[in-house]
Amino acid sequence: MAEAKSMKKTTDSPYYKFVFGLVKLIFGSKPKPEFILNDFDKVKAPYVIVSNHESFNDFYYLYQLAKRDKPLFVINRYYTTMPFLKFLNKRVGMIPKKIFFDDMSSPVRIMRTLKKGTPVIIYPDPRLCFDGRTNYIVEKGGAFFKRLGVDIVLCQVNGAYFEKPKWRKTRYRTPVSVTVKRVLKPAELQHMTGEEIDKLIVDNVSNNVYANPLTTYPQKDKAEGLHNILYRCCKCDGLYTTASSGNNITCSKCGKTFTIGDDYKFTEEPRTICDWYDHIREVETKGIRDIDLEMDVTSVIYSSTGKKRKENGHCRLTYDAISYKSDNAEFTYKTCDKLKAMVFTSGKHIELYYNDEMYFMTPVAERRQNIRWALMVDIIRDMKMAEKEN
């Protein structure tokens, strides 16, 4: 009985075996990724793996990389709020974190996990990439990693974005590679500043999927769902006028159709999803200081105990702040201060925290307002950071 109780929150728990047994059942029949290990075979647990985040499926590949040592992940607290997932996590011991919000409990849990000899896997940018490039890494961890006294393994996943991007429902059977780019030893870290470590992380884990293509894509539905990211027309700049079907994305305002080829590039300018997204960013940057956006939302709120409630609310975004108001709650966060980035689910909702509760806010009208608001927050953050540096 005592032994069973001691296993309850460890990687020796039968629940840990159940979770990853189930994951293997779901993902195991797919082509295995190519692992380029370099010095990883010399690394002994405990250690920290730091990786880019191209697809939800990344977690399986990184687990496969480190499964000999039974790793634990730092995960979005969302996955510990649903009753069944909450039940499993209490017995498996994953490390929940409030994404893009200050959360002092997760660093403590990371250190406790490492002291037990268990590796930890961290995404420095926990938000799935939108366009095939690693997002700007908001949550800097160099100084924290320096304090841990363990190897920091820098990894780069490539190809997973085209396998199952944030905006597409279907998954392709496609090559994926996982490369151990560098192993930072504790002694090496002690001679580096936190800023130097952060730069090494960015330089080694960041990826652009167009830079090193692993295959071609003959599928006939490559564009479906892409309008939830490319929400403006690249020709006429029409707002929310794009629609995707098959390999095409078409604007209802100007009638222009763009087609994706087997190389996952458009057959004409803009050649890549990245180029199109950059154009949207350029358009949205104009007049950003004067923006005043509002939207009605339907909110589902989860407490730290897993209880949930629903309500109708109203959001407002200006250059200085984002605010929320309902019959039950009212709060405001300054952009680039309390709120440095926004998590969203493609074509669905945005995520915010207030009073230790998690808010999933779905726009009542145009769902693509969520990606637009997330981009706006990114632009404002970058502008305010540049102002501080100057």
C-alpha positions as CSV (number, residue, x, y, z in Angstrom):
1,M,0.0,0.0,0.0
2,A,2.8,2.4,0.9
3,E,4.6,1.6,-2.3
4,A,1.5,2.2,-4.4
5,K,1.0,5.6,-2.7
6,S,4.6,6.7,-3.3
7,M,4.1,5.9,-7.0
8,K,1.0,7.9,-7.3
9,K,2.6,11.1,-8.6
10,T,5.8,9.7,-10.3
11,T,6.7,8.4,-13.7
12,D,6.6,4.9,-12.3
13,S,2.9,5.3,-11.8
14,P,0.7,3.0,-13.8
15,Y,-1.2,6.1,-14.9
16,Y,2.0,7.4,-16.6
17,K,2.3,4.1,-18.5
18,F,-1.4,4.3,-19.4
19,V,-1.1,7.8,-20.8
20,F,1.9,7.2,-23.0
21,G,0.6,3.7,-23.9
22,L,-2.5,5.4,-25.2
23,V,-0.4,8.0,-27.0
24,K,1.7,5.3,-28.6
25,L,-1.5,3.6,-29.8
26,I,-2.7,6.8,-31.4
27,F,0.7,7.9,-32.9
28,G,2.8,4.8,-33.0
29,S,1.5,3.6,-36.4
30,K,2.7,6.8,-38.1
31,P,6.2,7.1,-39.6
32,K,8.8,7.5,-36.9
33,P,10.7,10.8,-37.0
34,E,14.4,10.9,-37.8
35,F,16.4,11.5,-34.6
36,I,19.7,13.3,-35.0
37,L,21.1,12.8,-31.5
38,N,24.6,14.3,-31.7
39,D,25.8,14.3,-28.0
40,F,22.4,13.4,-26.5
41,D,23.5,9.8,-25.9
42,K,26.0,11.1,-23.4
43,V,23.4,13.1,-21.4
44,K,22.3,11.6,-18.1
45,A,19.1,12.4,-16.3
46,P,18.0,14.7,-14.9
47,Y,18.1,17.3,-17.7
48,V,15.9,19.9,-19.4
49,I,14.9,19.6,-23.1
50,V,14.1,23.0,-24.7
51,S,12.4,22.8,-28.1
52,N,10.4,24.7,-30.7
53,H,6.7,24.0,-31.0
54,E,5.5,23.4,-34.6
55,S,2.6,21.1,-33.9
56,F,0.6,19.6,-31.1
57,N,2.2,16.3,-32.1
58,D,5.7,17.6,-31.1
59,F,5.1,16.3,-27.6
60,Y,5.0,12.7,-28.9
61,Y,8.3,13.1,-30.8
62,L,10.1,14.7,-27.8
63,Y,8.7,11.9,-25.6
64,Q,10.2,9.4,-28.0
65,L,13.5,11.2,-27.8
66,A,13.7,11.0,-24.0
67,K,11.5,8.0,-23.2
68,R,14.4,6.0,-21.7
69,D,14.3,8.5,-18.8
70,K,10.5,9.0,-18.6
71,P,10.3,12.7,-19.0
72,L,7.6,15.1,-17.8
73,F,6.3,18.2,-19.7
74,V,5.5,21.7,-18.8
75,I,2.0,22.0,-20.2
76,N,-0.8,24.6,-20.6
77,R,-2.9,24.7,-17.5
78,Y,-5.8,24.1,-19.7
79,Y,-4.9,20.4,-19.8
80,T,-5.3,20.1,-16.0
81,T,-8.7,21.8,-15.8
82,M,-10.9,19.3,-17.5
83,P,-12.1,16.7,-14.9
84,F,-10.7,13.5,-16.6
85,L,-7.4,15.2,-17.6
86,K,-7.1,16.7,-14.1
87,F,-7.6,13.3,-12.6
88,L,-4.8,11.9,-14.8
89,N,-2.4,14.7,-14.3
90,K,-2.6,14.4,-10.5
91,R,-1.4,10.9,-10.9
92,V,1.2,11.5,-13.7
93,G,2.7,14.7,-12.5
94,M,2.9,17.0,-15.5
95,I,3.8,20.6,-14.7
96,P,0.9,23.0,-15.4
97,K,1.7,26.6,-16.3
98,K,-0.4,29.7,-17.0
99,I,0.8,30.5,-20.6
100,F,2.2,34.0,-21.0
101,F,1.2,35.0,-17.4
102,D,3.5,35.1,-14.3
103,D,3.3,31.7,-12.6
104,M,5.7,31.2,-9.7
105,S,4.5,27.6,-9.0
106,S,5.8,26.1,-12.3
107,P,9.5,27.0,-11.7
108,V,9.2,25.4,-8.2
109,R,7.7,22.2,-9.7
110,I,10.4,22.1,-12.4
111,M,13.1,22.1,-9.7
112,R,11.4,19.5,-7.6
113,T,10.9,17.3,-10.6
114,L,14.6,17.5,-11.5
115,K,15.6,16.8,-8.0
116,K,13.7,13.5,-8.3
117,G,15.9,12.6,-11.3
118,T,13.2,13.2,-13.9
119,P,13.9,15.1,-17.1
120,V,11.6,18.1,-18.0
121,I,10.6,19.1,-21.5
122,I,9.9,22.8,-22.0
123,Y,8.6,24.9,-24.9
124,P,10.1,28.4,-24.5
125,D,7.3,29.6,-26.7
126,P,4.3,27.4,-25.7
127,R,2.1,28.8,-28.5
128,L,2.0,26.7,-31.7
129,C,3.6,28.5,-34.6
130,F,1.1,30.1,-37.0
131,D,2.9,30.3,-40.2
132,G,5.7,27.8,-40.1
133,R,8.3,29.9,-38.2
134,T,9.0,29.7,-34.6
135,N,7.3,32.5,-32.8
136,Y,9.1,35.2,-30.9
137,I,10.1,33.7,-27.6
138,V,8.4,35.9,-25.0
139,E,9.2,33.9,-21.8
140,K,13.0,34.2,-21.4
141,G,14.4,31.4,-19.2
142,G,18.2,31.7,-19.5
143,A,18.8,32.9,-16.0
144,F,16.5,30.2,-14.6
145,F,18.2,27.4,-16.6
146,K,21.6,28.6,-15.3
147,R,20.4,28.0,-11.7
148,L,19.2,24.4,-12.3
149,G,22.6,22.7,-12.4
150,V,21.6,20.2,-15.1
151,D,22.3,19.8,-18.8
152,I,20.1,21.9,-21.1
153,V,19.4,20.1,-24.3
154,L,18.4,22.4,-27.2
155,C,16.2,20.6,-29.8
156,Q,14.7,21.6,-33.1
157,V,11.7,19.8,-34.6
158,N,11.2,20.2,-38.3
159,G,8.4,19.1,-40.6
160,A,5.7,18.7,-37.9
161,Y,4.1,22.0,-39.0
162,F,3.1,20.6,-42.4
163,E,2.1,17.3,-40.8
164,K,-0.5,18.9,-38.6
165,P,-0.5,22.7,-38.4
166,K,-2.4,24.8,-35.9
167,W,-5.1,25.6,-38.5
168,R,-5.7,22.2,-40.2
169,K,-7.9,19.4,-38.9
170,T,-6.4,16.5,-40.8
171,R,-3.0,15.0,-40.2
172,Y,-0.6,13.9,-43.0
173,R,1.8,11.0,-42.9
174,T,5.0,12.9,-43.5
175,P,8.7,13.0,-42.5
176,V,9.6,14.7,-39.3
177,S,13.1,15.3,-37.9
178,V,14.1,16.0,-34.3
179,T,17.7,17.3,-34.0
180,V,19.6,17.8,-30.8
181,K,21.3,21.1,-31.8
182,R,23.4,21.6,-28.7
183,V,23.9,20.4,-25.1
184,L,24.7,23.1,-22.6
185,K,26.6,21.7,-19.6
186,P,26.2,23.3,-16.1
187,A,29.8,24.4,-16.0
188,E,29.4,26.1,-19.4
189,L,26.3,27.9,-18.3
190,Q,28.0,29.3,-15.2
191,H,30.2,31.4,-17.5
192,M,27.3,32.8,-19.4
193,T,24.7,35.5,-18.7
194,G,21.0,34.9,-18.9
195,E,20.8,37.0,-22.0
196,E,23.6,34.9,-23.7
197,I,21.8,31.7,-22.8
198,D,18.5,33.1,-24.2
199,K,20.2,34.0,-27.5
200,L,21.6,30.5,-27.8
201,I,18.2,29.0,-27.2
202,V,16.7,31.2,-29.9
203,D,19.5,30.5,-32.4
204,N,19.3,26.7,-31.9
205,V,15.6,25.9,-31.5
206,S,14.1,28.4,-34.0
207,N,13.0,27.0,-37.3
208,N,11.5,28.0,-40.6
209,V,9.8,25.0,-42.2
210,Y,10.5,26.4,-45.7
211,A,14.3,26.5,-45.1
212,N,14.8,22.7,-45.0
213,P,11.8,20.9,-46.7
214,L,11.8,17.2,-45.9
215,T,9.3,16.1,-48.7
216,T,6.7,17.2,-51.1
217,Y,2.9,17.3,-50.4
218,P,0.6,15.9,-53.1
219,Q,-2.5,16.0,-50.9
220,K,-5.6,17.8,-52.3
221,D,-6.7,19.6,-49.1
222,K,-3.5,21.5,-48.1
223,A,-5.2,24.9,-47.8
224,E,-8.3,23.8,-45.8
225,G,-8.6,25.9,-42.6
226,L,-5.8,28.3,-43.7
227,H,-8.2,31.2,-43.8
228,N,-8.3,31.1,-40.0
229,I,-4.7,32.3,-40.1
230,L,-4.6,34.3,-43.4
231,Y,-7.6,36.3,-42.5
232,R,-6.9,39.2,-44.9
233,C,-6.6,39.0,-48.6
234,C,-3.0,39.5,-49.8
235,K,-4.1,41.3,-52.9
236,C,-6.9,43.7,-51.8
237,D,-6.4,43.6,-48.0
238,G,-10.0,42.6,-47.5
239,L,-10.7,41.8,-43.8
240,Y,-12.2,38.4,-43.2
241,T,-12.8,37.9,-46.9
242,T,-10.7,34.8,-47.4
243,A,-12.1,31.2,-47.6
244,S,-10.2,28.0,-48.1
245,S,-11.0,24.8,-49.9
246,G,-8.9,22.0,-51.3
247,N,-5.5,23.6,-52.2
248,N,-7.0,27.1,-52.8
249,I,-7.6,30.2,-50.7
250,T,-10.0,32.7,-52.3
251,C,-11.0,36.3,-51.6
252,S,-14.7,37.0,-51.8
253,K,-14.1,40.8,-52.2
254,C,-11.7,40.8,-55.2
255,G,-12.2,37.3,-56.4
256,K,-8.5,36.4,-56.4
257,T,-7.6,32.8,-55.8
258,F,-4.2,31.6,-54.6
259,T,-3.2,27.9,-55.0
260,I,-0.7,25.9,-53.0
261,G,1.6,23.5,-54.9
262,D,3.2,20.3,-53.9
263,D,6.1,22.2,-52.3
264,Y,3.5,23.8,-50.0
265,K,4.2,27.2,-51.6
266,F,1.8,29.4,-53.4
267,T,2.2,29.2,-57.2
268,E,2.6,33.0,-57.3
269,E,3.4,35.8,-54.9
270,P,3.3,35.7,-52.0
271,R,5.2,32.4,-52.2
272,T,4.8,31.2,-48.7
273,I,2.4,31.4,-45.7
274,C,5.1,33.3,-43.9
275,D,5.2,36.0,-46.7
276,W,1.4,36.3,-46.6
277,Y,1.3,36.6,-42.8
278,D,4.1,39.2,-42.9
279,H,1.9,41.3,-45.3
280,I,-1.0,41.1,-42.9
281,R,1.3,42.2,-40.1
282,E,2.4,45.2,-42.2
283,V,-1.2,46.2,-42.9
284,E,-2.2,45.9,-39.2
285,T,0.8,47.9,-38.0
286,K,-0.4,51.0,-39.8
287,G,-2.5,53.0,-37.3
288,I,-1.8,50.4,-34.5
289,R,-1.5,53.2,-32.0
290,D,-5.0,54.3,-32.6
291,I,-6.7,50.9,-32.6
292,D,-9.9,50.5,-30.6
293,L,-11.4,47.0,-31.2
294,E,-14.4,45.5,-29.4
295,M,-16.1,42.2,-29.6
296,D,-18.8,40.3,-27.8
297,V,-17.8,36.9,-26.6
298,T,-19.2,33.7,-25.0
299,S,-17.0,32.7,-22.2
300,V,-16.3,29.4,-20.5
301,I,-14.4,29.9,-17.3
302,Y,-12.6,27.1,-15.4
303,S,-11.5,27.5,-11.8
304,S,-8.4,26.0,-10.3
305,T,-10.6,23.2,-8.9
306,G,-11.9,22.3,-12.4
307,K,-15.4,23.7,-11.9
308,K,-16.7,25.7,-14.9
309,R,-19.3,28.2,-15.7
310,K,-20.5,30.0,-18.8
311,E,-21.3,33.7,-19.3
312,N,-21.6,36.4,-22.0
313,G,-18.9,39.1,-22.0
314,H,-17.4,42.0,-23.9
315,C,-13.7,42.5,-24.8
316,R,-11.9,45.7,-25.8
317,L,-8.4,46.1,-27.2
318,T,-6.5,49.3,-27.5
319,Y,-2.8,50.1,-27.9
320,D,-2.4,50.3,-24.1
321,A,-4.7,47.5,-22.7
322,I,-7.1,44.6,-23.2
323,S,-10.2,44.6,-21.0
324,Y,-13.0,42.2,-20.3
325,K,-16.4,42.9,-18.8
326,S,-19.4,40.7,-17.9
327,D,-22.1,40.6,-15.2
328,N,-19.7,38.6,-13.0
329,A,-16.3,40.0,-13.7
330,E,-14.3,43.0,-15.0
331,F,-10.6,43.2,-15.5
332,T,-7.9,45.0,-17.6
333,Y,-4.4,44.0,-18.5
334,K,-1.8,46.4,-19.9
335,T,-0.3,45.2,-23.2
336,C,3.5,44.4,-23.0
337,D,3.2,44.4,-19.2
338,K,0.9,41.9,-17.7
339,L,0.0,40.6,-21.2
340,K,2.9,40.0,-23.6
341,A,1.2,37.5,-25.9
342,M,-2.2,35.9,-26.4
343,V,-3.0,32.2,-26.8
344,F,-5.7,31.3,-29.2
345,T,-7.3,28.2,-30.8
346,S,-7.6,28.6,-34.6
347,G,-11.1,29.6,-35.6
348,K,-12.4,29.3,-32.0
349,H,-11.4,31.2,-28.9
350,I,-8.7,33.3,-27.0
351,E,-7.4,32.4,-23.6
352,L,-6.8,34.8,-20.6
353,Y,-6.5,34.3,-16.8
354,Y,-8.1,36.3,-14.0
355,N,-8.2,35.6,-10.3
356,D,-6.6,32.1,-10.9
357,E,-9.4,31.3,-13.3
358,M,-9.0,30.4,-17.0
359,Y,-11.2,32.2,-19.5
360,F,-12.0,30.7,-22.9
361,M,-13.6,33.5,-24.9
362,T,-15.2,32.7,-28.2
363,P,-16.2,35.7,-30.5
364,V,-19.9,35.8,-31.0
365,A,-19.5,37.2,-34.5
366,E,-16.4,36.6,-36.7
367,R,-14.3,33.9,-35.1
368,R,-11.2,35.1,-36.8
369,Q,-11.1,38.1,-34.6
370,N,-9.1,35.8,-32.2
371,I,-6.0,35.6,-34.6
372,R,-6.3,39.3,-35.4
373,W,-6.3,40.2,-31.7
374,A,-3.3,37.9,-31.1
375,L,-1.4,39.5,-33.9
376,M,-2.3,43.0,-32.6
377,V,-0.9,42.1,-29.2
378,D,2.3,40.8,-30.8
379,I,2.8,44.0,-32.8
380,I,2.1,46.2,-29.8
381,R,4.5,44.2,-27.6
382,D,7.3,44.5,-30.2
383,M,6.8,48.2,-30.6
384,K,6.8,48.9,-26.9
385,M,9.9,46.8,-26.4
386,A,11.6,48.7,-29.1
387,E,10.6,52.0,-27.5
388,K,12.1,50.8,-24.2
389,E,15.4,49.8,-25.8
390,N,15.7,53.2,-27.5
